[in-house]
């Protein structure tokens, strides 16, 4: 799915208006029907909140199961008030928060780590009940090489031994993301 600048602005505004309404009144935002129609395709997405360039919340759905507009609405609320790593965002903080959205392709299983392209691919590692995910931008932001990236993904995100990604019983899936932020789109 390609999104125009206008569509990206619309989704960023949807996320911001959703958070504002939820923090003010505890209600979920219901956009106009044209937004529901334009963004009716089921897609996975993450909403990331940054405050002064520091992570303040990030929640997403990797597997598409809701229309994109609803995914953005729900992940915006979750990132603002339910990310267990952070206290809930307060209304007076919103002025300092920048919203970033990552719209995801459907994950595809890969044969091995050789099929992963850092910076392009987000990666899911799965073994048994353990699972972890890194968005594509993690590799770019950290500067890690592929082995370090996968070691951290296994250990820090999935609770597996660092080298679990080398085990044939461990599944590797990749996806791509269209990432856009209020910082880039005014």
Buried (B, 14 or more C-beta within 10 A) or exposed (E): EEBEEEBBBBBBBBBBBBBBBBBEEEEEBEBEEEBBEBBEEBBBBBBBBBBEEEEBBBBBBBEBEBBBBBBBBBBBBBBBBEBEEBEEBEEEBBEEBBBBBBBBBEBEEBEEBEEBEBEEBBBBBBBEEBBBBBBBBBBEEEEBEBEEBBBBBBBEBBEBBBEBBBEEEBBBBBBBBBBBBBEEEE
